[in-house]
Amino acid sequence: MTIRRHTILVAALAAGTALAGTAVRAEDPIKIGFLSTFSGPGGQLGQELLDGFMLALDKTGNKLGGRAVEVIQGDDQAKPDVGRQVADKMIERDKVQILTGVNFSNVMLAVAKPALDAGAFVVSVNAGPSQYAGAQCNPHFFVGSFQNDTSPEAMGLEATKRGIKKMYLMAPNYPAGKDFLAGFKRTYKGEVVGEVYTAFGQLDYAAEIAQVRATAPDGVFFFYPGGMGINFVKQYDQAGLKKTTPLFGPSFSLDQTVLPAMGDAAVGAFAATHWAEDADDAASKAFRAAFEAKYHRLPSPNAAQAYDTAMMLDAALKTVSGKIEDAAAFQKALETVKFDSLRGHFRFNTNHYPVQDFWLAEVVKDAQGRPLMAKRTLIVADHPDSYVAKCKMK
């Protein structure tokens, strides 16, 4: 269990006067616990989120709301029990005021309640479980990325519009996997001819791919993040199914955390996404250029939403002059935050989950031969999640 600290420009001013004989000290830094997955098959996902978040801090002068920050990094190893142990240390020993960085929803469900009970804000850069969108919504729980079901809901709409009559669904057996398939089924009007939940962390899909071949659907909707997705897509292509049975997924299974390893195997697959690498608005162009210059690779939607979340925190904290200790004021500032989002249209719903646009993207190669998601058409604008009516915010 490793916890690393990024102490970022803590301004230390000591000014006194001969008459008063007193010192004036700058405010203590805001402490942020960045708990994510930095090891194992999902390790690149956590690094991608951290890189996006830290790039935003580069832009803000290493401050949020004009106040210095200390980012305390911890590895949850994609294990809820490990995540809980690391989060407890961040909360009890380090006194973090914001917990962020969590990639996997099963980890989020293990760490959010203790953090909230301790008075911290939980601001997600990725995981968006249905539980906190509905009955368990909390005044101090915000999601800067998406609710798990929403991208699959968009793809269900797209598959229906395309007239795809039979779909086969696949995901890992954990909370986000269930949310993603539930979201697709909610909006897809064709026939689901197969629905398979594989073991979390599974890397061999020969048996499942053989079943897809035997079922002969018109398409496969899948959600496999990290190493799971790399192996699935490569094995699917090797089986020769890509030519006859196209792949559809959320961006998180077909983005820059996995595409370099997937290579040609992913070309031609379709994704529903809230941001894509070829976004041509000014904010996205500047973000992509800065990301490539610093990290020497293309950014993913994960990096973009982590960057956005940091910029959102900066804007909200400016509203309260950096005084995160005024929890009620900071909550209100987040609820009504205005910032230059890479996604264009972005606002919080009453359950503190985003309302945003979703686009169809296709995996293609750019001029340098790199696979990336290219925007095609808008699927749905200002899309809310399906659980907000169950949220009775206290």
VMD Tcl script that draws the C-alpha trace (Angstrom):
set ca {
  {0.00 0.00 0.00}
  {1.71 3.17 -1.20}
  {0.75 6.79 -0.62}
  {2.65 9.51 -2.45}
  {2.50 13.23 -1.92}
  {2.61 15.96 -4.53}
  {3.09 19.10 -2.43}
  {2.28 21.81 -4.89}
  {3.57 25.29 -4.37}
  {2.56 25.83 -0.78}
  {3.05 29.56 -0.40}
  {4.75 30.35 2.87}
  {4.60 34.01 3.75}
  {5.87 35.31 7.02}
  {5.42 39.02 7.28}
  {5.62 40.96 10.48}
  {5.88 44.46 11.75}
  {8.12 45.77 14.45}
  {5.15 47.32 16.21}
  {2.87 44.32 16.19}
  {5.55 41.68 16.51}
  {3.23 39.14 14.87}
  {3.53 36.94 11.81}
  {0.95 36.54 9.07}
  {0.95 33.03 7.61}
  {-0.66 32.03 4.33}
  {-3.61 29.66 4.46}
  {-2.80 25.99 4.72}
  {-3.04 24.16 1.40}
  {-6.23 22.38 0.42}
  {-5.59 18.67 0.87}
  {-6.78 16.43 -1.96}
  {-6.68 12.66 -1.77}
  {-6.20 11.23 -5.27}
  {-7.09 7.58 -4.84}
  {-6.98 5.58 -8.05}
  {-5.72 2.42 -9.72}
  {-2.00 2.68 -10.49}
  {-1.01 -1.00 -10.63}
  {-2.19 -4.16 -12.36}
  {-4.10 -4.36 -15.67}
  {-5.98 -1.14 -14.88}
  {-2.91 0.85 -13.86}
  {-2.88 3.04 -16.95}
  {-6.40 4.22 -16.14}
  {-5.36 5.81 -12.87}
  {-2.30 7.39 -14.43}
  {-4.45 8.86 -17.21}
  {-6.79 10.43 -14.68}
  {-3.93 11.79 -12.58}
  {-2.16 13.22 -15.63}
  {-5.31 15.08 -16.72}
  {-5.90 16.43 -13.22}
  {-2.30 17.58 -12.78}
  {-2.27 19.23 -16.21}
  {-5.12 21.43 -15.05}
  {-3.10 22.39 -11.97}
  {-0.29 23.42 -14.32}
  {-2.73 25.83 -15.94}
  {-4.03 27.25 -12.66}
  {-0.57 27.98 -11.33}
  {-0.70 24.96 -9.03}
  {-3.60 26.39 -7.08}
  {-7.35 25.90 -6.84}
  {-9.43 28.99 -6.24}
  {-6.23 30.92 -5.66}
  {-5.18 28.62 -2.82}
  {-2.27 26.18 -2.81}
  {-3.06 22.48 -2.86}
  {-1.41 19.28 -1.67}
  {-2.29 16.21 -3.75}
  {-1.85 12.96 -1.84}
  {-1.74 9.99 -4.22}
  {-2.81 6.46 -3.28}
  {-3.12 3.17 -5.18}
  {-6.32 1.16 -4.64}
  {-5.04 -1.72 -6.83}
  {-8.62 -1.98 -8.21}
  {-9.58 -3.68 -4.93}
  {-12.35 -2.25 -2.72}
  {-10.74 -3.45 0.52}
  {-7.38 -1.91 -0.38}
  {-9.09 1.29 -1.51}
  {-10.91 1.52 1.82}
  {-7.65 1.12 3.77}
  {-5.86 3.81 1.75}
  {-8.85 6.17 1.89}
  {-9.11 5.74 5.66}
  {-5.47 6.78 6.03}
  {-6.01 9.79 3.80}
  {-9.02 10.86 5.83}
  {-7.83 10.07 9.36}
  {-4.10 10.83 9.10}
  {-3.83 13.31 6.25}
  {-7.17 15.07 6.83}
  {-7.97 15.34 3.13}
  {-10.81 17.72 2.34}
  {-11.56 16.35 -1.13}
  {-11.36 12.70 -2.16}
  {-11.08 12.19 -5.91}
  {-9.39 9.98 -8.52}
  {-11.44 6.81 -8.06}
  {-11.65 4.86 -11.30}
  {-13.72 1.76 -10.52}
  {-17.27 1.89 -9.14}
  {-16.80 -1.03 -6.75}
  {-13.98 0.91 -5.11}
  {-16.10 4.07 -5.02}
  {-18.88 2.22 -3.22}
  {-16.36 1.09 -0.60}
  {-14.74 4.48 0.06}
  {-17.39 7.17 -0.49}
  {-19.50 6.74 2.64}
  {-16.59 6.81 5.14}
  {-15.20 9.90 3.44}
  {-18.57 11.65 3.43}
  {-19.22 10.69 7.04}
  {-15.89 12.29 7.97}
  {-16.98 15.57 6.37}
  {-14.92 15.37 3.17}
  {-16.24 16.15 -0.30}
  {-16.13 13.25 -2.75}
  {-15.69 14.59 -6.30}
  {-15.41 11.81 -8.85}
  {-13.24 12.12 -11.94}
  {-14.52 8.82 -13.32}
  {-16.70 6.35 -11.38}
  {-20.38 7.28 -11.52}
  {-22.32 4.50 -9.76}
  {-26.10 4.43 -9.95}
  {-26.45 4.18 -6.17}
  {-25.24 7.74 -5.53}
  {-27.24 9.09 -8.46}
  {-30.46 7.89 -6.83}
  {-31.49 7.03 -3.30}
  {-28.01 7.42 -1.79}
  {-27.34 10.88 -3.28}
  {-25.41 13.10 -0.89}
  {-24.90 16.88 -0.64}
  {-21.11 16.44 -0.67}
  {-20.93 13.84 -3.47}
  {-20.32 15.21 -6.99}
  {-19.44 13.47 -10.23}
  {-17.45 15.43 -12.81}
  {-17.44 12.65 -15.40}
  {-20.73 10.80 -16.10}
  {-23.28 8.49 -14.56}
  {-22.35 4.95 -15.56}
  {-25.54 4.25 -17.49}
  {-25.55 7.38 -19.65}
  {-23.01 6.52 -22.35}
  {-24.57 3.05 -22.85}
  {-28.01 4.70 -22.99}
  {-26.71 6.87 -25.82}
  {-25.36 3.82 -27.64}
  {-28.69 2.04 -27.19}
  {-30.36 4.96 -28.93}
  {-27.79 4.85 -31.73}
  {-28.12 1.07 -32.24}
  {-31.89 1.43 -32.45}
  {-31.60 4.28 -34.95}
  {-29.28 2.14 -37.10}
  {-31.85 -0.64 -37.18}
  {-29.64 -3.22 -35.50}
  {-32.12 -5.94 -34.64}
  {-30.09 -8.34 -32.47}
  {-27.39 -7.36 -29.96}
  {-25.13 -9.41 -27.70}
  {-24.03 -7.71 -24.46}
  {-20.83 -8.28 -22.47}
  {-19.33 -6.70 -19.34}
  {-17.34 -7.61 -16.21}
  {-19.34 -8.71 -13.19}
  {-19.05 -5.65 -10.94}
  {-21.24 -2.59 -10.26}
  {-20.21 -0.53 -13.31}
  {-20.60 -3.54 -15.60}
  {-24.17 -3.98 -14.42}
  {-24.89 -0.25 -14.76}
  {-23.50 -0.16 -18.30}
  {-25.57 -3.06 -19.60}
  {-28.67 -1.78 -17.78}
  {-28.19 1.58 -19.51}
  {-27.94 0.03 -22.95}
  {-31.04 -2.13 -22.44}
  {-33.01 0.88 -21.21}
  {-32.92 2.60 -24.61}
  {-32.28 -0.21 -27.11}
  {-35.49 -1.34 -28.84}
  {-34.15 -4.42 -30.61}
  {-33.66 -7.93 -29.23}
  {-30.94 -8.75 -26.71}
  {-29.91 -12.27 -27.74}
  {-27.20 -12.71 -25.13}
  {-26.07 -11.03 -21.91}
  {-22.86 -12.21 -20.30}
  {-21.07 -11.02 -17.16}
  {-17.48 -12.23 -17.04}
  {-15.14 -12.30 -14.05}
  {-13.63 -8.92 -13.16}
  {-10.04 -9.00 -14.39}
  {-10.61 -11.88 -16.83}
  {-8.20 -11.79 -19.78}
  {-9.12 -14.87 -21.84}
  {-12.40 -14.59 -23.76}
  {-12.18 -17.61 -26.05}
  {-15.30 -19.27 -24.61}
  {-17.36 -16.08 -24.72}
  {-16.28 -15.25 -28.28}
  {-17.21 -18.78 -29.38}
  {-20.68 -18.17 -27.92}
  {-20.99 -14.89 -29.82}
  {-20.15 -16.73 -33.04}
  {-22.76 -19.41 -32.31}
  {-25.44 -16.82 -31.47}
  {-24.78 -14.75 -34.63}
  {-26.00 -11.32 -33.43}
  {-25.98 -8.22 -35.62}
  {-23.64 -6.46 -33.20}
  {-21.90 -6.71 -29.82}
  {-22.09 -4.05 -27.14}
  {-19.25 -4.46 -24.67}
  {-17.78 -2.66 -21.68}
  {-14.27 -3.77 -20.72}
  {-11.91 -1.14 -19.28}
  {-8.13 -1.44 -19.15}
  {-6.39 -4.73 -19.82}
  {-9.71 -6.55 -20.04}
  {-10.69 -4.47 -23.06}
  {-7.31 -4.80 -24.76}
  {-7.45 -8.59 -24.59}
  {-11.12 -8.83 -25.58}
  {-10.82 -6.63 -28.68}
  {-7.63 -8.31 -29.91}
  {-9.08 -11.78 -29.41}
  {-12.35 -10.74 -31.08}
  {-10.42 -9.48 -34.11}
  {-8.27 -12.61 -34.23}
  {-11.43 -14.70 -34.29}
  {-12.47 -12.88 -37.48}
  {-15.74 -11.59 -36.05}
  {-15.08 -7.89 -36.48}
  {-15.82 -8.08 -40.22}
  {-19.28 -9.58 -39.75}
  {-20.36 -8.48 -36.27}
  {-19.30 -4.90 -35.43}
  {-18.32 -3.81 -31.93}
  {-20.12 -1.02 -30.08}
  {-19.06 0.31 -26.71}
  {-18.65 3.27 -24.42}
  {-15.59 5.41 -24.97}
  {-13.95 3.97 -21.85}
  {-13.41 0.67 -23.69}
  {-12.03 2.30 -26.85}
  {-9.98 5.29 -25.76}
  {-6.30 6.21 -25.51}
  {-5.78 4.16 -22.35}
  {-6.24 1.03 -24.50}
  {-6.15 1.96 -28.21}
  {-2.33 2.03 -28.58}
  {-2.24 -1.59 -27.37}
  {-5.28 -2.64 -29.41}
  {-3.88 -1.19 -32.63}
  {-5.62 -2.20 -35.85}
  {-7.88 -4.61 -33.98}
  {-10.01 -1.69 -32.77}
  {-10.30 0.17 -36.08}
  {-13.92 0.29 -37.21}
  {-15.43 -0.09 -33.74}
  {-17.99 2.49 -32.58}
  {-18.17 4.33 -29.28}
  {-20.60 6.64 -27.53}
  {-18.61 9.42 -25.92}
  {-18.85 12.82 -24.24}
  {-15.46 13.88 -25.67}
  {-13.16 12.66 -28.43}
  {-9.53 13.22 -29.34}
  {-10.43 15.12 -32.53}
  {-12.70 17.65 -30.79}
  {-12.14 20.93 -32.63}
  {-13.28 23.56 -30.13}
  {-10.62 25.97 -28.89}
  {-10.53 24.62 -25.32}
  {-10.08 21.03 -26.50}
  {-7.37 21.97 -29.00}
  {-5.40 23.79 -26.29}
  {-5.87 20.88 -23.86}
  {-4.77 18.29 -26.40}
  {-1.67 20.31 -27.36}
  {-0.66 20.80 -23.72}
  {-1.28 17.12 -22.91}
  {0.78 15.86 -25.87}
  {3.58 18.31 -25.08}
  {3.82 17.16 -21.46}
  {3.07 13.44 -21.72}
  {3.98 12.63 -25.36}
  {0.75 10.79 -26.12}
  {-2.83 11.57 -27.09}
  {-5.29 12.21 -24.25}
  {-8.38 10.10 -23.61}
  {-11.85 11.14 -22.38}
  {-10.62 9.98 -18.95}
  {-7.86 12.59 -19.01}
  {-10.26 15.21 -20.40}
  {-12.86 14.67 -17.67}
  {-10.18 14.69 -14.94}
  {-8.86 17.97 -16.35}
  {-12.41 19.31 -16.46}
  {-13.02 18.25 -12.85}
  {-9.95 20.13 -11.64}
  {-10.98 23.23 -13.60}
  {-14.48 22.89 -12.14}
  {-13.03 22.77 -8.62}
  {-10.93 25.83 -9.39}
  {-13.96 27.79 -10.60}
  {-16.10 26.77 -7.61}
  {-13.36 27.55 -5.10}
  {-12.82 30.97 -6.66}
  {-16.46 31.70 -5.89}
  {-15.79 31.11 -2.17}
  {-12.31 32.72 -2.20}
  {-10.68 29.32 -1.64}
  {-12.51 28.78 1.65}
  {-13.39 25.09 1.33}
  {-13.94 25.05 5.09}
  {-17.30 26.76 4.46}
  {-18.88 23.51 3.30}
  {-22.34 24.93 2.62}
  {-20.97 27.73 0.45}
  {-18.63 25.39 -1.41}
  {-21.47 22.94 -2.07}
  {-23.60 25.73 -3.52}
  {-20.67 26.94 -5.63}
  {-20.25 23.46 -7.12}
  {-23.95 23.08 -7.80}
  {-24.00 26.28 -9.87}
  {-20.43 26.21 -11.21}
  {-19.62 27.82 -14.55}
  {-16.37 26.95 -16.31}
  {-14.99 26.46 -19.82}
  {-15.63 22.73 -20.10}
  {-13.90 20.70 -22.80}
  {-17.30 19.07 -23.35}
  {-19.10 22.30 -24.16}
  {-22.51 21.85 -22.57}
  {-22.05 20.76 -18.95}
  {-24.13 21.34 -15.86}
  {-25.00 19.49 -12.68}
  {-28.42 17.98 -12.20}
  {-30.11 18.06 -8.80}
  {-28.36 14.79 -7.84}
  {-24.91 16.31 -8.55}
  {-24.37 14.18 -11.67}
  {-23.73 15.78 -15.08}
  {-26.18 16.68 -17.81}
  {-24.18 16.60 -21.05}
  {-24.06 15.71 -24.75}
  {-23.09 12.31 -26.14}
  {-21.60 11.73 -29.57}
  {-21.05 8.76 -31.85}
  {-17.36 8.19 -32.54}
  {-15.60 5.70 -34.79}
  {-12.12 4.32 -34.21}
  {-9.94 5.39 -37.15}
  {-6.25 6.09 -37.74}
  {-4.91 9.64 -37.81}
  {-2.31 10.97 -40.23}
  {0.44 9.49 -38.06}
  {-1.15 6.04 -38.09}
  {-2.35 6.27 -34.49}
  {-5.79 4.83 -33.66}
  {-8.18 7.37 -32.15}
  {-11.87 8.06 -31.70}
  {-13.20 10.44 -34.34}
  {-16.50 12.23 -33.77}
  {-19.24 11.41 -36.27}
  {-22.69 12.64 -35.18}
  {-24.47 13.92 -32.10}
  {-26.52 11.11 -30.56}
  {-28.28 13.01 -27.78}
  {-27.97 16.51 -26.30}
  {-28.25 17.52 -22.62}
  {-28.69 13.93 -21.52}
  {-29.53 13.41 -17.81}
  {-29.19 10.12 -15.96}
  {-32.15 7.86 -15.24}
  {-31.87 7.84 -11.44}
  {-32.24 11.53 -10.60}
  {-35.94 11.20 -9.67}
  {-34.95 8.83 -6.84}
  {-32.62 11.43 -5.33}
  {-34.09 13.32 -2.39}
  {-31.17 15.61 -1.61}
  {-31.11 16.56 2.06}
}
mol new
graphics top color blue
foreach p $ca { graphics top sphere $p radius 0.5 }
foreach p [lrange $ca 0 end-1] q [lrange $ca 1 end] { graphics top cylinder $p $q radius 0.2 }
display resetview
